[in-house]
Amino acid sequence: MSRIEGVLKSLKSQGRKALIPYITAGDPHPDQTVELMHTLVKAGADIIELGVPFSDPMADGPVIQQACERSLVHGTSLRQVIGMVKTFRETDDQTPIVLMGYLNPMEAMGYELFANSAKEAGVDGILTVDLPPEEADEVAPLFTERNLDAIFLLAPTTTDDRIRAISEHSSGYVYYVSFKGVTGSGTIDIDEVASKVAHIHELTALPVGVGFGIRDAETAAAVGRVSDGVIVGSVLVDTIARNQADPVQLNKALTDLLHPMREALDNLTV
């Protein structure tokens, strides 16, 4: 059983929902990432999605694009991001870490070297935005052999046949994108999300995490009511951007944003 599967099963047995925050590694500076990861855990994170900065993050809106730019200014590389996870593991061997990014840096590093390095560092899952499962034959077995969960995206337009196919290639959880568009855009329609997630549950046994459009405790609770987990990204990354000049204030601001979401999820009647 992977660390991700173990955490999600434990939460389900307690009637609780997963809180999964996303930050971009190296933003606002590589030296701060590990501390920010620990801050997220203290504020209530169950799983962390750690973004690998990329020069052309086509699925992301301006907020995360700018985070990638801030990170890449300091030369943050995939190897450094894996090193951050290794450092994090020195004091936290419980919280699952998912690397989220694009295929090009993994391909440049070499798929087998990447998989070996990620496993050795303590990475638990890989979410590659631009890698459809139909084209994952070269890399997916490398993840499976190392007990790294392969996580794929589902969209509002994903057909039933494709949901089934994606689920067959996935492990850990599936990430449902709550609306069409890039990260940080649009407004979430809870009724539509509830209907779609319920339908996805009919087609897969995997937990369903929902991302895009979650901005505060109210939207986190609304999404948590109808899903297995809440994925929070752009609002956290925007908070980092607005508080990057003061590391102490930055950690406080992230806690002040994430902790109420944790409380709202734990207050749900399930």
Phi, psi and omega in degrees: 000130179286163178298324179296311180300320180297316179295315182293323177294320178297315178299316180299320180294336178267357183072027182249161181250147182283138173251118188236093178277152177242134166225159177269125179299137179088358180252125004276348177207143181305328181292344184261348190298313183298318178299319179295324177299316178295324177298318179299318180295315180297330181278353175124008180294138174263324178221145177246129169264117183253114184285134174269116184297141183217147185287343182224067183282080193293337181271358186252149177278185185302324184299310182281330173302315180292327176297318177299319179297315179299320180290315184290337174304327180268006176075024182299125182246168177300320178299319179294321179297317177298322176297325177297319178297318180299319177294317177303320183293344179296334181233358177216105178251018183250320187283120178295143178239126175250124172276126182240125181185208186242161190291324189306311180299324178293318179296319180295324179286329187104123188302316183291317177298318178299312182298317179297315182293319179297314179298314181298325182284339181105019173289146183249332183210158180231125175241109182254109191301319187255026176244098176289148183301331180296338182250016186261012186299329182283323188259327185302317178299328178297322178291314182301317181298336184253012179060035174263122180290132174264118185247131182238161182267142168242144181242166177302335183265000182293129182284164180300315180300320181287324175301316179297316181295316179297318181298325179295332181266353187260160170209163183086281174199166171252148184255111178267120177278118195287343176205163180286137180133188180264170179300143176083005181243156172081171180238136186284139176253102188297319180298318179294319178298315180302315181296315182292317181296319177300320179291319178300320179297334177287340187252348180214149176270354182287148172299151180244116172263142183244129177233172183082125172090002181265115190239341186201182182298324182295312180289327177298316180294318181298317179287321179299329180297332188243008183220179177266343181198155182243124182253122187241121184232286192301322182293327176290316181295323176295323177296321176298316181299319185283343183239017187294339183284343185228099183302323180294313179295325180299312179297321178294318182296319178296318178297316181296334179274316188279322185299318176299328175295318177300316180296319181296319178293320181288341179273356180294145172269114183238000000 
